[in-house]
């Protein structure tokens, strides 16, 4: 990465401009004298010249710092200071840099660097927050051994590594500054221990505010299971004496993997049956696993520069998906992973924010913590594993851990390990990291004389900065069924490498029914003429769970598209297929629930766009209402039995079996509520002994517009629990009908419990508004205007959250001229706001340039 000059930052930073750092770091000694408005940070850093450096300038990043003193080997450094950092004349030999700066944590509302959350000191340094703590070469390829001393009256004082006592910490493993962490406050902790497979004793702690301790047991259990899994599957042991987690209310992200001191958004670690849903428990389990797995894929081996972000994030997402699959079942986990990929990343790939998994340039790195880096990055790892096989994958991983331990690496370093262990050339495969956009694969087929031929033709649409794309390696898993529903060809990986690639299956008695891209083996869009009869056949008979579900989803999408464009009604064949799923006792309850979840709003919109039809969010909403009512009516005789059979006797357990039953039972409740006006939901709300059942019932009542009494009762019961209140705020907007959603969101911003400086509360209101598609796209433009108003307000305090929320506008070119005009006006108004941050400015500019 090419560093900013001391005077002004570049408009754009390019991967191709990377140069090694001028100076390397051996040791870092930091002393923090904590004070809410005047914290003093003393640094003592051992530097040495980098023999590989091209630029020999001694430059340290630093922002919003008051420099008190700076010396080199005890002499005044005569530093030249700007708003972005400082330069000094350094010797061409090892030397000691010492500096003292003053910062104000209590006024740091950006939640980046050292800040305060309700009286607690905490940090967030990824990607470039450490430069707001002290002067330092704040780049991931500069790694040092840190020793930290924390002075203050706080009961608990934590940092990375091992506890030396009296507020002093030492991390023996070299790390970049973005992994530095500090927490200080009056906290309580749940303590446990773990013994590694080599016999090392590790102390485990989850630190929380007083009153939250009862919500930590599940997180601790998830941590221990993650540690065991990483030893068993990847052979990775933990490497410190301590592993600490801290729950923080005000946090921009879900969690952060700082070495030995993970800092979590409270919503991503605190859980109890009465305040957390099944979805919360599953999310917490995944995030705890993800951050723990970063200890090796991110910390022990980190990124050379921020262009390599997918090296740690894509790989670690893939690992946490593996863990979740092993824990909760691979079929449903895979479907849920693909749902998230399509909802976020496919939309990103198909719009103005499209970028390669490894970007070639950026203005603000915070804007590239995207679904493409994370979710698509994970899909690329999955494809690599599919192509080379399980044994070769784990052998390559072992070489990666051995060869690059303690290093800052690149995608090339990662892929070279697999080339060396398999002898395979992965040059073409690397295009997945270099080319943006979702490949579209057209499928042709023919059958003659016992030979069935599949022809795949791949292409990738133009994306910003990339008009033409080369063919990629695409592993497409294919199985074949006969007309009796029997599998006659087990899953075969068709490795597509050319623009047009044919595959033949011989020795067949008749033309088969193909099951293509099983398990979603590649993140592509399949384009194939497929009848609804064949979809219904695969829904009934496919042995691949993903494609079984996918066939039903495609059926539902076709029905809804025809309802929107032709005023059609759901055909009986589709309703019969769903009934068959509902009656099939061999299918897992959570799988059934997914089959009845229906196509997403974005699915319908994209299908309309592909058909040359401009989506009308209001028409889609009304068609969906009719669609869901028709399904409920077709199953009205069956629903009471399903609901009754899915009820669970005994205490709440956050285990896959029980969660699946609640999923399917609450899906039945939602359908019943469309028929009985919410009568059964009211009973469930009154008797629920856990948050999953209570919140599901409340949602049904709000959807039926009969839950005013229960809604108030829920608020009264939980008004003092901040995380439950986030749910309540979100549901008010989520279930508001059409143009009532912007009005509800506006009213909630005037609620005494609304706090725009808390990212969770802001997202609860405006994330729900963006997710309420018909409401956000209200024909009067009130949704667009309201979000723009609040993004401008928030940007002055928290640019990261404002920039991420601006993606609500990214599909603005999909819609009719009136909506496009109103969204453009909203975006232009944001762009013209005075003192706009670089984070939000870049996002709005990219969206406007669609």
Secondary structure, DSSP 8 states (H G I E B T S, - for coil): -----SS---S-EEGGG----SEEEEEEEEEEE--TTTEEEEEEEEEEE-TT-S---EEEE--S-EEEEEEETTEE---EE-SSEEEE---SS-EEEEEEEEE-GGG-TT--EEEEETTEEEEE-TTTTGGGTS-B--STT--EEEEEEEESS-SEEEESSEEEETTEEEEEEEE-GGG--EEEES-EEEEEEEE-TT--EEEEEEEE-TT-GGG-HHHHHHHHHHHHHHHHHH-----SSEEEEEEESS-SSSEE--TTEEEEEGGGT---TTT--HHHHHHHHHHHHHHHHTTTBTTTBEESSGGGHHHHHHHHHHHHHHHHHHHH-HHHHHHHHHHHIIIIIIHHHTSTT---SS-SEES-GGGG-SHIIIIIHHHHHHHHHHHH-HHHHHHHHHHHHHHHTT-EE-HHHHHHHHHHHH----TTTTHHHH--S--EEEEEEEEETTEEEEEEEEE---BTTB-------EEEEEEEE-TTS-EEEEEEEEEE-SSEEEEEE-S-SS--EEEESGGG-SS-EEE----HHHHHHHHHH-SSHHHHHHHHHHHHHHHHHHHHHH-----HHHHHHHHHHHH-TTS-HHHHHHHTS---HHHHHHHHHHTT----HHHHHHHHHHHHHHHHHHTHHHHHHHHHHT---SS---SHHHHHHHHHHHHHHHHHHHHHTTHHHHHHHHH--SHHHHHHHHHHHHHTT--HHHHHHHHHHHTT-HHHHHHHHHHHHHT--TTHHHHHHHHHHTSTT--TTSHHHHHHHHHHHHHSHHHHT-TT-HHHHHHHHHHHHHHTT-HHHHHHHGGGGTTGGGS-HHHHHHHHHHHHHHHTSTT--HHHHHHHHHHHT-
